[in-house]
């Protein structure tokens, strides 16, 4: 008796399942309509949508969202009236030098532009007091910092912003293509990890074959620092500081001079590897690109 009741229940269950499957199959015939998304009509969002998002697929987050920071970090939002000027700066001095250089560099910037830019008004401060200038995440998001200090008359501010852009952009390139072959072998003993925080001077960095204290952290920061400084710093200053050997007869301590010149030789070797890397991977002449960026920087304020 129990056996027969079990069969009847099983049979009825099968009918219910069959009806359910039939109903699901019928639902696939209904055309899916995506929900309407209401676009922001804020002037900042309209400008970003028309000039950046629709052209390059890059979303810009300017309205404050604490989720873009870690729990132990603090920062201020960007002022609303600076969003469009900052965006124009990005267009003219970061994106357009690639667009006007060649078809290959145009394809390059369109392919490697980050999916998100985050605008932050102040520096980002860590709980232990450290100040961050910018960072890239997983080759997708770049945060730009200290934007409320926007001042085109301040060459240092402008250089710092563009160096940050190209530094973080170099990380995106590196995350997708790696560093130039052999780059990590040029000055392997010069990297000191977190020791870079312990008061490494510019001279110390140069002796190690780097263009900044932060570049001594590892080969990846070294690559990003050298590339960004090469593009953005005044050409005469960059060449005299990092590439041209000193005359050791002018030094009271010739040994220090020789150490600096040996470090400059390491920087020259790395820069040659970067030239080859961009030429072979992307058909981009970084010397011509630098000249293009520098000329646009000089003319941009006007």
MARKE-221134 format. One record per residue (C-alpha): residue number from 0; x, y, z. Coordinates in nm, 4 decimals, always signed. Example, Ala and Ser with C-alpha at 12.3 -4.5 7.8 and 13.67 -1.06 7.14 Angstrom:
BEGIN
ATOM|0|+1.2300|-0.4500|+0.7800
ATOM|1|+1.3670|-0.1060|+0.7140
REM end
This chain:
BEGIN
ATOM|0|+0.0000|+0.0000|+0.0000
ATOM|1|+0.2744|+0.2386|+0.0870
ATOM|2|+0.4531|+0.1406|-0.2336
ATOM|3|+0.1481|+0.2297|-0.4473
ATOM|4|+0.0969|+0.5684|-0.2788
ATOM|5|+0.4631|+0.6512|-0.3406
ATOM|6|+0.4210|+0.5807|-0.7107
ATOM|7|+0.1170|+0.8056|-0.7375
ATOM|8|+0.3047|+1.0880|-0.5619
ATOM|9|+0.6042|+1.0460|-0.7862
ATOM|10|+0.3774|+1.0473|-1.0911
ATOM|11|+0.2046|+1.3702|-0.9824
ATOM|12|+0.5384|+1.5334|-0.9072
ATOM|13|+0.6544|+1.4489|-1.2571
ATOM|14|+0.3454|+1.6165|-1.4047
ATOM|15|+0.4140|+1.9333|-1.2037
ATOM|16|+0.7794|+1.9382|-1.3183
ATOM|17|+0.6752|+1.8853|-1.6806
ATOM|18|+0.4280|+2.1747|-1.6588
ATOM|19|+0.6963|+2.3966|-1.4993
ATOM|20|+0.9482|+2.3145|-1.7731
ATOM|21|+0.6887|+2.3854|-2.0403
ATOM|22|+0.6085|+2.7195|-1.8797
ATOM|23|+0.9803|+2.8107|-1.8644
ATOM|24|+1.0244|+2.7188|-2.2292
ATOM|25|+0.7326|+2.9363|-2.3277
ATOM|26|+0.8802|+3.2336|-2.1404
ATOM|27|+1.1845|+3.2336|-2.3706
ATOM|28|+0.9573|+3.3471|-2.6520
ATOM|29|+0.8983|+3.6780|-2.4753
ATOM|30|+1.1318|+3.9522|-2.6010
ATOM|31|+1.3544|+4.0914|-2.3257
ATOM|32|+1.3542|+4.4658|-2.2841
ATOM|33|+1.6373|+4.6207|-2.0876
ATOM|34|+1.5305|+4.8670|-1.8194
ATOM|35|+1.5619|+5.2319|-1.9094
ATOM|36|+1.8604|+5.4059|-1.7499
ATOM|37|+1.8156|+5.7748|-1.6827
ATOM|38|+2.1338|+5.9630|-1.7730
ATOM|39|+2.2504|+6.2465|-1.5527
ATOM|40|+2.1883|+6.5933|-1.6934
ATOM|41|+2.4532|+6.7553|-1.4745
ATOM|42|+2.6820|+6.9690|-1.6982
ATOM|43|+2.9863|+6.7777|-1.5730
ATOM|44|+2.8346|+6.4429|-1.6650
ATOM|45|+2.7162|+6.5663|-2.0036
ATOM|46|+3.0654|+6.6904|-2.0898
ATOM|47|+3.2300|+6.3694|-1.9694
ATOM|48|+2.9802|+6.1533|-2.1564
ATOM|49|+3.0199|+6.3398|-2.4864
ATOM|50|+3.3973|+6.3884|-2.4777
ATOM|51|+3.5410|+6.0926|-2.2859
ATOM|52|+3.2953|+5.8083|-2.2228
ATOM|53|+3.1476|+5.7915|-2.5722
ATOM|54|+3.4857|+5.8343|-2.7439
ATOM|55|+3.7166|+5.6198|-2.5334
ATOM|56|+3.4890|+5.4086|-2.3155
ATOM|57|+3.6349|+5.5624|-1.9987
ATOM|58|+3.3993|+5.6470|-1.7141
ATOM|59|+3.4961|+5.9370|-1.4887
ATOM|60|+3.3870|+5.9254|-1.1241
ATOM|61|+3.3911|+6.2757|-0.9786
ATOM|62|+3.1077|+6.2624|-0.7266
ATOM|63|+3.2336|+6.1528|-0.3871
ATOM|64|+3.2229|+5.7825|-0.3064
ATOM|65|+3.4122|+5.6566|-0.0031
ATOM|66|+3.4256|+5.3096|-0.1597
ATOM|67|+3.7105|+5.4291|-0.3809
ATOM|68|+3.9283|+5.4560|-0.0696
ATOM|69|+4.0444|+5.1993|+0.1804
ATOM|70|+3.9022|+5.2142|+0.5315
ATOM|71|+4.2214|+5.3677|+0.6684
ATOM|72|+4.2402|+5.6416|+0.4029
ATOM|73|+4.0975|+5.9947|+0.3972
ATOM|74|+4.0620|+6.2522|+0.1211
ATOM|75|+3.8456|+6.5407|-0.0021
ATOM|76|+3.6198|+6.5393|-0.3098
ATOM|77|+3.6982|+6.7461|-0.6172
ATOM|78|+3.5235|+7.0817|-0.6464
ATOM|79|+3.2407|+7.0645|-0.8996
ATOM|80|+3.3639|+7.3620|-1.1019
ATOM|81|+3.7018|+7.1955|-1.1597
ATOM|82|+3.5689|+6.8737|-1.3148
ATOM|83|+3.5462|+7.0059|-1.6712
ATOM|84|+3.8813|+7.1942|-1.6627
ATOM|85|+4.0560|+6.8807|-1.5337
ATOM|86|+3.8859|+6.6701|-1.7996
ATOM|87|+3.9977|+6.9128|-2.0718
ATOM|88|+4.3515|+6.8922|-1.9343
ATOM|89|+4.3395|+6.5134|-1.9659
ATOM|90|+4.2095|+6.5394|-2.3222
ATOM|91|+4.4678|+6.7910|-2.4396
ATOM|92|+4.7830|+6.6782|-2.2612
ATOM|93|+4.7338|+6.3060|-2.2017
ATOM|94|+4.5118|+6.1716|-2.4807
ATOM|95|+4.5614|+6.4017|-2.7791
ATOM|96|+4.9428|+6.3747|-2.8012
ATOM|97|+4.8857|+6.0080|-2.8856
ATOM|98|+4.6012|+6.0893|-3.1268
ATOM|99|+4.8014|+6.3391|-3.3331
ATOM|100|+5.1271|+6.1416|-3.3345
ATOM|101|+5.0336|+5.8530|-3.5636
ATOM|102|+4.7632|+5.5996|-3.6385
ATOM|103|+4.9518|+5.3410|-3.4322
ATOM|104|+4.9680|+5.5640|-3.1260
ATOM|105|+4.6003|+5.6519|-3.1738
ATOM|106|+4.5115|+5.2816|-3.1626
ATOM|107|+4.7390|+5.2425|-2.8598
ATOM|108|+4.5752|+5.5115|-2.6455
ATOM|109|+4.2254|+5.4020|-2.7410
ATOM|110|+4.3033|+5.0413|-2.6455
ATOM|111|+4.4914|+5.1111|-2.3230
ATOM|112|+4.2882|+5.3970|-2.1770
ATOM|113|+4.1714|+5.2895|-1.8306
ATOM|114|+3.8059|+5.1978|-1.7930
ATOM|115|+3.7684|+5.4354|-1.4996
ATOM|116|+3.9206|+5.7615|-1.3815
ATOM|117|+3.8524|+5.8735|-1.0258
ATOM|118|+3.8858|+6.2434|-0.9444
ATOM|119|+3.9947|+6.3278|-0.5890
ATOM|120|+4.0342|+6.6851|-0.4700
ATOM|121|+4.3091|+6.6396|-0.2114
ATOM|122|+4.5922|+6.3996|-0.1524
ATOM|123|+4.4984|+6.0602|-0.0120
ATOM|124|+4.6266|+6.0265|+0.3416
ATOM|125|+4.7004|+5.6909|+0.5003
ATOM|126|+4.6382|+5.6294|+0.8705
ATOM|127|+5.0133|+5.6424|+0.9375
ATOM|128|+5.0381|+5.9830|+0.7686
ATOM|129|+5.1747|+5.8777|+0.4309
ATOM|130|+5.0548|+6.0811|+0.1331
ATOM|131|+4.9615|+5.9143|-0.1954
ATOM|132|+4.9888|+6.0924|-0.5314
ATOM|133|+4.7860|+5.8479|-0.7406
ATOM|134|+4.7396|+5.4822|-0.8118
ATOM|135|+4.6151|+5.2335|-1.0702
ATOM|136|+4.4127|+4.9230|-0.9929
ATOM|137|+4.4243|+4.6039|-1.2003
ATOM|138|+4.4832|+4.7936|-1.5216
ATOM|139|+4.1300|+4.9325|-1.5079
ATOM|140|+4.1041|+5.2292|-1.2705
ATOM|141|+4.3336|+5.5291|-1.2256
ATOM|142|+4.2863|+5.7771|-0.9425
ATOM|143|+4.4022|+6.1369|-0.9919
ATOM|144|+4.4726|+6.3292|-0.6744
ATOM|145|+4.5184|+6.6879|-0.5473
ATOM|146|+4.2954|+6.8225|-0.8232
ATOM|147|+4.1575|+7.1083|-0.6123
ATOM|148|+4.5000|+7.2728|-0.6438
ATOM|149|+4.4335|+7.3140|-1.0195
ATOM|150|+4.6562|+7.5948|-1.1479
ATOM|151|+4.7923|+7.6090|-1.5010
ATOM|152|+5.0401|+7.8780|-1.3942
ATOM|153|+5.1961|+7.6328|-1.1487
ATOM|154|+5.4396|+7.4300|-1.3591
ATOM|155|+5.5179|+7.2008|-1.0668
ATOM|156|+5.1489|+7.1151|-1.0127
ATOM|157|+5.1003|+7.0577|-1.3844
ATOM|158|+5.4068|+6.8347|-1.4132
ATOM|159|+5.3055|+6.6376|-1.1046
ATOM|160|+4.9578|+6.5738|-1.2449
ATOM|161|+5.0859|+6.4634|-1.5850
ATOM|162|+5.3615|+6.2519|-1.4306
ATOM|163|+5.0940|+6.0802|-1.2198
ATOM|164|+4.8805|+6.0190|-1.5307
ATOM|165|+5.1684|+5.8696|-1.7270
ATOM|166|+5.3040|+5.6821|-1.4265
ATOM|167|+4.9735|+5.5052|-1.3623
ATOM|168|+4.9205|+5.4584|-1.7360
ATOM|169|+5.2621|+5.2889|-1.7544
ATOM|170|+5.1396|+5.0431|-1.4922
ATOM|171|+4.8436|+4.9582|-1.7144
ATOM|172|+5.0781|+4.8997|-2.0086
ATOM|173|+5.3060|+4.6897|-1.7878
ATOM|174|+5.0195|+4.4844|-1.6474
ATOM|175|+4.9170|+4.3902|-2.0005
ATOM|176|+5.2554|+4.3697|-2.1764
ATOM|177|+5.5147|+4.3394|-1.8994
ATOM|178|+5.8316|+4.5468|-1.8738
ATOM|179|+6.0924|+4.5568|-2.1520
ATOM|180|+6.2934|+4.2362|-2.1804
ATOM|181|+6.6085|+4.2621|-1.9698
ATOM|182|+6.4909|+4.5707|-1.7809
ATOM|183|+6.5057|+4.3986|-1.4428
ATOM|184|+6.8681|+4.2986|-1.5047
ATOM|185|+7.0073|+4.6479|-1.5577
ATOM|186|+7.0269|+4.7495|-1.1894
ATOM|187|+6.8926|+4.4580|-0.9816
ATOM|188|+7.0900|+4.5498|-0.6688
ATOM|189|+6.9535|+4.9033|-0.6754
ATOM|190|+6.6042|+4.8069|-0.5633
ATOM|191|+6.5451|+4.8332|-0.1895
ATOM|192|+6.1727|+4.7609|-0.1503
ATOM|193|+6.0067|+4.9567|+0.1293
ATOM|194|+6.3485|+5.0961|+0.2182
ATOM|195|+6.2747|+5.3746|-0.0307
ATOM|196|+6.0762|+5.5411|+0.2492
ATOM|197|+6.3871|+5.5894|+0.4598
ATOM|198|+6.5053|+5.9194|+0.3184
ATOM|199|+6.6523|+5.8195|-0.0197
ATOM|200|+6.7817|+6.1397|-0.1820
ATOM|201|+6.7701|+6.2146|-0.5535
ATOM|202|+7.1468|+6.1652|-0.5726
ATOM|203|+7.1154|+5.8282|-0.4015
ATOM|204|+6.8430|+5.7288|-0.6474
ATOM|205|+7.0520|+5.8329|-0.9488
ATOM|206|+7.3492|+5.6345|-0.8201
ATOM|207|+7.1196|+5.3307|-0.8135
ATOM|208|+7.0045|+5.3993|-1.1692
ATOM|209|+6.6634|+5.5506|-1.0873
ATOM|210|+6.5092|+5.8943|-1.1434
ATOM|211|+6.3418|+5.9195|-0.8009
ATOM|212|+6.3407|+5.7661|-0.4547
ATOM|213|+6.0137|+5.5866|-0.5321
ATOM|214|+6.1751|+5.4272|-0.8361
ATOM|215|+6.4097|+5.2377|-0.6061
ATOM|216|+6.1178|+5.0333|-0.4692
ATOM|217|+6.1141|+4.7736|-0.7500
ATOM|218|+6.1468|+4.7327|-1.1258
ATOM|219|+5.7782|+4.8130|-1.1857
ATOM|220|+5.7856|+5.1501|-1.0095
ATOM|221|+6.1227|+5.2171|-1.1707
ATOM|222|+5.9739|+5.1582|-1.5169
ATOM|223|+5.6714|+5.3801|-1.4446
ATOM|224|+5.8823|+5.6587|-1.2920
ATOM|225|+6.1395|+5.6669|-1.5716
ATOM|226|+5.8745|+5.6630|-1.8459
ATOM|227|+5.6582|+5.9341|-1.6894
ATOM|228|+5.9479|+6.1627|-1.5979
ATOM|229|+6.0942|+6.1266|-1.9477
ATOM|230|+5.7665|+6.2348|-2.1083
ATOM|231|+5.6765|+6.5206|-1.8738
ATOM|232|+5.9786|+6.6839|-1.7121
ATOM|233|+6.1401|+6.9720|-1.8969
ATOM|234|+6.3651|+6.8129|-2.1596
ATOM|235|+6.6745|+7.0177|-2.0733
ATOM|236|+6.6329|+6.9449|-1.7029
ATOM|237|+6.5715|+6.5732|-1.7566
ATOM|238|+6.8706|+6.5287|-1.9864
ATOM|239|+7.1120|+6.7232|-1.7672
ATOM|240|+6.9933|+6.5608|-1.4446
ATOM|241|+6.9627|+6.1973|-1.5506
ATOM|242|+7.1434|+6.1399|-1.8798
ATOM|243|+7.4402|+6.3733|-1.9312
ATOM|244|+7.7573|+6.2788|-1.7426
ATOM|245|+7.9012|+6.5292|-1.4995
ATOM|246|+8.2550|+6.6599|-1.5425
ATOM|247|+8.4188|+6.5069|-1.2361
ATOM|248|+8.6858|+6.7750|-1.2331
ATOM|249|+8.4177|+7.0116|-1.1055
ATOM|250|+8.3493|+6.7931|-0.8004
ATOM|251|+8.5337|+6.8215|-0.4716
ATOM|252|+8.4629|+6.4500|-0.4315
ATOM|253|+8.5408|+6.2746|-0.7640
ATOM|254|+8.4170|+5.9409|-0.6272
ATOM|255|+8.0650|+6.0807|-0.5832
ATOM|256|+8.0766|+6.2152|-0.9382
ATOM|257|+8.1836|+5.8777|-1.0759
ATOM|258|+7.9040|+5.7027|-0.8868
ATOM|259|+7.6484|+5.9472|-1.0298
ATOM|260|+7.7805|+5.8972|-1.3822
ATOM|261|+7.7635|+5.5194|-1.3443
ATOM|262|+7.4024|+5.5584|-1.2320
ATOM|263|+7.3267|+5.7754|-1.5345
ATOM|264|+7.4671|+5.5042|-1.7595
ATOM|265|+7.2161|+5.2620|-1.6051
ATOM|266|+6.9337|+5.5095|-1.6708
ATOM|267|+7.0445|+5.5516|-2.0335
ATOM|268|+7.0435|+5.1737|-2.0798
ATOM|269|+6.6937|+5.1456|-1.9348
ATOM|270|+6.5666|+5.4292|-2.1508
ATOM|271|+6.7029|+5.2540|-2.4597
ATOM|272|+6.5104|+4.9409|-2.3586
ATOM|273|+6.1920|+5.1485|-2.3186
ATOM|274|+6.2485|+5.3024|-2.6641
ATOM|275|+6.2833|+4.9573|-2.8154
ATOM|276|+5.9825|+4.8277|-2.6202
ATOM|277|+5.7451|+5.1014|-2.7398
ATOM|278|+5.8788|+5.0832|-3.0936
ATOM|279|+5.8473|+4.7061|-3.1292
ATOM|280|+5.5249|+4.6562|-2.9331
ATOM|281|+5.3297|+4.9660|-3.0388
ATOM|282|+5.5246|+5.1316|-3.3255
ATOM|283|+5.5594|+5.4452|-3.1110
ATOM|284|+5.8678|+5.6677|-3.1132
ATOM|285|+5.8839|+5.7900|-2.7534
ATOM|286|+6.1224|+6.0750|-2.8390
ATOM|287|+5.8736|+6.2211|-3.0867
ATOM|288|+5.5913|+6.1585|-2.8405
ATOM|289|+5.7814|+6.3464|-2.5698
ATOM|290|+5.8398|+6.6421|-2.8023
ATOM|291|+5.4690|+6.6454|-2.8851
ATOM|292|+5.3697|+6.6440|-2.5174
ATOM|293|+5.6229|+6.9140|-2.4273
ATOM|294|+5.5113|+7.1480|-2.7060
ATOM|295|+5.1456|+7.1049|-2.6101
ATOM|296|+5.2288|+7.1720|-2.2436
ATOM|297|+5.3952|+7.4994|-2.3365
ATOM|298|+5.1025|+7.6124|-2.5494
ATOM|299|+4.8129|+7.4777|-2.3424
ATOM|300|+4.7606|+7.7688|-2.1035
ATOM|301|+4.7009|+8.0014|-2.3974
REM end
